[in-house]
Amino acid sequence: TTTTCTRCLRKAKCTKSSTPTRPQKPPGTSRLILSTIIGIICKDGLLLGAEKTVVSELSIAGTDHRIYSINKHIGMVVTGLIPDGRALVWSARSESNSYYEFHGIPIPGKVLADRVAAVIHQHTMQSWYRPYGVVVIIASHDEFNGSALHMIDASGQCYGYFGCAAGKERQMARNEIEKLSPKDHSCKEAAFELAKILCKAHGLMKEKKMELELSWICPETGMTHQLLSKEIAKDLETRAQEALEKEAMEDVQQ
């Protein structure tokens, strides 16, 4: 029979399929898996955290970073398209260095957050740019403004927070942060609670392994931004998993 082919628009017997075939994904590609990231201000400093889903058994632990240092007193955690996040990290480091060379003092966290937000927003306005597919949280401490926490979304909106979260389980994490009231806890006390929230956020993907990445700015580090060691992060993860399992057992018994 003679039909109209939807691909070549000719009335004839067509050997082509009327339904366009979807292109096959290249080997090794997978769907985007958003990490849950958290930032909180404690009574003596700041904490940043991220849970990372291990997408391959062959990957080397600790090579897929989510948390970066911008300078000695500023840290940034990213979620979304990680290459976009790394590009923003380099942009933030460039802004930090330029500010120090011109003014002779480290860049305040608020100023850096505004400049990074301007870069992200510019990429949503110009047709020759691709928007950044990333959300970032910036933690900073300086002698003039103290501790500060800012979150910037993919549109370039920037707000200051006492506690914030982004990623796949952001709403659950925000609720847990509100219950925690981190301003009443030290960084050492809040680190365990932060690990519990991140482990709970990973609960929907228990079939995949995870890694915790944590950093802090506190008196123990001389108010500089430092990553927690792999041993400490692993210990916090183990204790947090045990605490969550114990709470689950108690809920079942009740």
MOCORHU-V353604 format. One record per residue. N is the residue number from 1. RES is the residue in one small letter. SS is DSSP state (2 for helix, 1 for strand, 0 for the rest). OMEGA is omega in degrees with one decimal (999 if undefined). NEAR is the number of other ideal C-beta (glycine too) atoms within 12 Angstrom. Layout:
BEGIN
n,res,ss,omega,near
N,RES,SS,OMEGA,NEAR
N,RES,SS,OMEGA,NEAR
END
This chain:
BEGIN
n,res,ss,omega,near
1,t,0,-180.0,7
2,t,0,179.9,9
3,t,1,176.6,16
4,t,1,179.6,15
5,c,0,-178.9,18
6,t,0,-179.0,14
7,r,0,-177.9,16
8,c,0,175.7,16
9,l,0,177.0,12
10,r,0,177.5,14
11,k,1,-177.9,12
12,a,1,173.9,14
13,k,0,-173.8,12
14,c,0,179.5,17
15,t,0,-179.4,11
16,k,0,178.3,17
17,s,0,178.5,12
18,s,0,178.9,14
19,t,0,-179.7,9
20,p,0,179.0,11
21,t,0,178.9,9
22,r,0,179.1,7
23,p,0,179.4,7
24,q,0,176.7,7
25,k,0,175.1,9
26,p,0,179.2,7
27,p,0,175.7,6
28,g,0,179.5,9
29,t,0,179.8,11
30,s,0,179.7,12
31,r,0,-178.7,9
32,l,0,177.2,18
33,i,0,-178.3,25
34,l,0,173.0,31
35,s,0,171.7,43
36,t,0,179.3,43
37,i,1,-175.4,49
38,i,1,170.4,52
39,g,1,179.1,56
40,i,1,173.2,48
41,i,1,177.4,40
42,c,1,-176.3,35
43,k,0,179.6,22
44,d,0,179.9,27
45,g,1,-178.3,39
46,l,1,177.0,51
47,l,1,171.1,55
48,l,1,179.8,52
49,g,1,176.8,53
50,a,1,171.9,49
51,e,1,-175.9,48
52,k,1,176.5,39
53,t,1,178.6,35
54,v,0,-173.5,23
55,v,0,-179.2,22
56,s,0,176.9,17
57,e,0,-177.6,9
58,l,0,-178.6,9
59,s,0,179.9,16
60,i,0,-178.0,12
61,a,0,175.5,21
62,g,0,-178.1,20
63,t,0,-178.0,15
64,d,0,-171.7,25
65,h,0,171.6,27
66,r,0,-177.2,42
67,i,1,-177.3,44
68,y,1,173.3,33
69,s,1,176.1,27
70,i,1,167.8,43
71,n,1,-174.6,32
72,k,0,-171.7,21
73,h,0,-178.0,35
74,i,1,175.7,48
75,g,1,-179.3,50
76,m,1,175.6,46
77,v,1,-172.9,51
78,v,1,171.3,46
79,t,1,-176.7,47
80,g,1,175.3,34
81,l,0,-172.5,22
82,i,2,174.6,32
83,p,2,174.6,18
84,d,2,178.3,26
85,g,2,178.2,37
86,r,2,176.9,23
87,a,2,177.9,27
88,l,2,177.1,41
89,v,2,178.9,33
90,w,2,176.9,20
91,s,2,178.9,31
92,a,2,177.9,39
93,r,2,177.0,26
94,s,2,177.6,21
95,e,2,179.8,33
96,s,2,179.9,37
97,n,2,-180.0,19
98,s,2,179.4,18
99,y,2,-179.0,26
100,y,2,-179.9,22
101,e,2,-176.4,13
102,f,2,-173.6,12
103,h,2,178.5,14
104,g,0,177.1,8
105,i,0,177.5,17
106,p,0,-178.7,29
107,i,0,174.8,35
108,p,0,-177.9,31
109,g,2,-179.8,43
110,k,2,-180.0,27
111,v,2,179.4,31
112,l,2,179.8,41
113,a,2,179.0,39
114,d,2,-178.8,26
115,r,2,176.6,31
116,v,2,177.6,44
117,a,2,178.8,33
118,a,2,177.9,22
119,v,2,-180.0,31
120,i,2,-178.3,37
121,h,2,179.2,22
122,q,2,-179.2,20
123,h,2,175.0,25
124,t,2,-174.8,20
125,m,2,-175.0,14
126,q,0,-175.4,11
127,s,0,-179.5,9
128,w,0,175.2,8
129,y,0,169.8,16
130,r,0,179.2,17
131,p,0,176.0,23
132,y,0,177.4,33
133,g,0,-172.4,24
134,v,1,170.8,39
135,v,1,-177.0,43
136,v,1,171.9,50
137,i,1,-177.9,52
138,i,1,176.1,52
139,a,1,-176.2,51
140,s,1,174.9,42
141,h,1,174.2,38
142,d,1,-173.8,28
143,e,0,-178.1,12
144,f,0,-173.7,16
145,n,0,-178.2,23
146,g,1,-177.9,22
147,s,1,179.9,41
148,a,1,-178.4,35
149,l,1,-179.5,42
150,h,1,175.3,40
151,m,1,-178.7,41
152,i,1,-179.4,42
153,d,0,-172.9,29
154,a,0,177.4,28
155,s,0,-178.9,20
156,g,0,176.0,28
157,q,0,-177.0,21
158,c,1,178.9,31
159,y,1,173.4,23
160,g,1,-176.0,27
161,y,0,164.4,29
162,f,0,176.6,28
163,g,1,-177.9,39
164,c,1,-179.4,39
165,a,1,177.0,41
166,a,1,-179.3,39
167,g,0,-170.4,39
168,k,0,-178.6,28
169,e,0,-174.4,31
170,r,2,-177.0,30
171,q,2,176.7,17
172,m,2,-179.0,25
173,a,2,178.9,38
174,r,2,178.2,26
175,n,2,179.9,17
176,e,2,178.0,31
177,i,2,178.1,37
178,e,2,177.7,19
179,k,2,-175.7,17
180,l,2,-174.3,29
181,s,0,-171.8,18
182,p,2,179.8,37
183,k,2,179.1,24
184,d,2,-176.9,17
185,h,0,172.6,25
186,s,0,179.9,23
187,c,2,179.5,35
188,k,2,-180.0,23
189,e,2,-175.6,25
190,a,2,-178.0,37
191,a,2,178.9,38
192,f,2,179.2,33
193,e,2,177.2,35
194,l,2,177.9,47
195,a,2,177.8,39
196,k,2,-179.3,36
197,i,2,-178.6,45
198,l,2,176.9,48
199,c,2,177.4,40
200,k,2,178.3,34
201,a,2,179.9,40
202,h,2,-172.7,36
203,g,2,-178.2,26
204,l,2,179.9,19
205,m,2,-176.0,22
206,k,0,-179.4,16
207,e,0,178.5,11
208,k,0,178.5,20
209,k,0,-179.6,19
210,m,1,172.9,33
211,e,1,173.8,32
212,l,1,173.8,48
213,e,1,-174.9,41
214,l,1,174.4,48
215,s,1,179.4,40
216,w,1,171.4,44
217,i,1,-172.1,43
218,c,1,-179.9,34
219,p,2,179.1,19
220,e,2,-179.9,19
221,t,2,-176.0,25
222,g,0,-178.2,14
223,m,0,172.3,26
224,t,0,-178.2,26
225,h,1,-179.9,37
226,q,1,173.5,29
227,l,1,171.0,28
228,l,0,-178.8,34
229,s,0,-179.7,17
230,k,2,-178.8,18
231,e,2,-179.7,15
232,i,2,179.6,23
233,a,2,179.2,33
234,k,2,178.3,22
235,d,2,177.9,19
236,l,2,178.3,35
237,e,2,-180.0,35
238,t,2,179.6,19
239,r,2,179.8,22
240,a,2,178.4,33
241,q,2,178.6,27
242,e,2,179.4,18
243,a,2,179.2,21
244,l,2,177.5,27
245,e,2,178.7,19
246,k,2,178.0,15
247,e,2,178.5,18
248,a,2,177.9,17
249,m,2,179.3,12
250,e,2,179.0,11
251,d,2,179.2,10
252,v,2,-179.2,9
253,q,2,179.5,8
254,q,0,999,7
END
